[in-house]
Amino acid sequence: VNRFLDGITSIARGALGPAATFLENALVRLLPAAIGFVANWVGLGNLGLRIRAMVERVRAQVDRALDWLIERGVRTVDAVLRGLRAVGGAIRRGTERVLQWWRIQRQFTGPDSGSHTLSLDRRNDRAIITMRSRERGLDDIIQEQTEERRTQLRQKYSQINDRVGGSEEMVEQHQERHQEVRGIIDEIAALLGPEQVRPTVVTYATTSGMRAHRVIADPLTREAGNTGRSPASGIQFRDQIAAIVAPIRQDQHFGDETRSRFVFSMFRSSHLLAERLHGPAAPWNLSNTGTSINSQMVGPEVEAERLTNRGAELAYTATAEYYSDNIPPTDPQMIASASEQQKRDWLGALVARTYTVGIEVRRQPTDGGEPAQSRNYPSFSDGPNFITGIELIGGPPPRPRKEIVFDKANETAETISGRRRVRGLSFLAIELHIGVTAVQNALEELRLENRLMKDGERYFFV
């Protein structure tokens, strides 16, 4: 009985080996007894050879019967073991849930009518309780203060508004003004009481024509400060661009009906300080770019967000530079009467040529993980041919892409055994800021025109 109970206990723990061994030994001990019983039943003993022959025939039947019994027994026990294994798995899963009983989240509404979430966890055998709340603007917080404190906070807020925007071309002058704003923010924090995470402080500088130029967030933390995040919609200086650039037609199909619209899909309205970093969709924070700059900016933006979520304080600086500073007039007729070169020069003043980003670590992350590193990113651009490849209103169509690819291939060709070979597809795609497929299509067009030849997978000049 004890061995049977021990076997059941092992099965519940998931250890099936002892139970299987027990079953095998039981069947082995059963076999001789069964054979002896059947033999005695048929009179096996001191009978003659004839009786023995009869018993041999019966024994064969007995063997088949025993095989059948053993097979059915194994199947039955195997089914029992599978059931016990399933029960054991359920017990283990239930045990895991019980062992992590401390993971609790509770939502509630506070006295401020705001939604909050309390989370309970455990780390190093100590309870960790955190509270997450909705973002609140300083205006809302001021309303909850005493009259004297409200007056002080409004004065500080007014001082910040007087200093947030500027037009300094020199980054040192911008940084000096930023330090003034940062000092006022610290005074506001002191009035509101000590904070574990300081709010983000954002200042900006514009350039001629009220174009976005530079944004500094110092400190940049996970807490919003004097700005609120919002997504961009539409391009900047739309009326002037519409007088210069030919829009792209897009057809939308609704059943049997087709609707057409004309859009400037070659441009993106790109944040200097990203929405995920508390950046607003304000003119001082948005500039027209191509799709490449907008995509490349995701790298530093995600890195800054990751570090601030870990508790780091950063100084984040983003700067936009333009193709030209020749601001176009606001009169569409005056723009339309200008030459192609003049229009393209004006367009260069409305589109950013490069974005640059610098991240300086002011305070290391507080989560105990790997230390953060300051970094200045290389300039992000849409390529040297972005502006020249845009079709203008009233002007000639842009230069064919195959000609642009041919010139770059000719300029960067390498000589192999006396033959001039075109560099690889990926190389040309990176140099021209276009896709590999676009490069390959252009090279194929040039081959069909007998301006290039193909040997294997590589192109050569004829």
Secondary structure, 3 states (H helix, E strand, C coil): CHHHHHHHHHHHCCCCHHHHHHHHHHHHHHHHHHHHHHHHHHCCCCCCHHHHHHHHHHHHHHHHHHHHHHHHHHHHHHHHHHHHHHHHHHHHHHHHHHHCCCCEEEEEECCCCCEEEEEEEEECCEEEEEEEECCCCHHHHHHCCCHHHHHHHHHHHHHHHHHHEECCCCHHHHHHHHHHHHHHHHHHHHHHCCCCCCCCCEEEEEEHHHEEEEEEEEEECCCCCCCCCCCCCCCCCHHHHHCCECCEEEEEEECCEEEEEEECCCCEEEECCCHHHCCCCCHHHEEEECHHHHHHCHHHHHHHHHHHHCCCEEEEEEEEEECCCCCCCCCHHHHHCCCHHHHHHHHHHHEEEEEEEEEEEEECCCCCCCCCCCEECCCEECCCCCCCCCCECCCCCCCCHHHHHHHHHHHCCEEECCEEECCCHHHHHHHHCCCHHHHHHHHHHHHHCCCEEEECCEEEEC
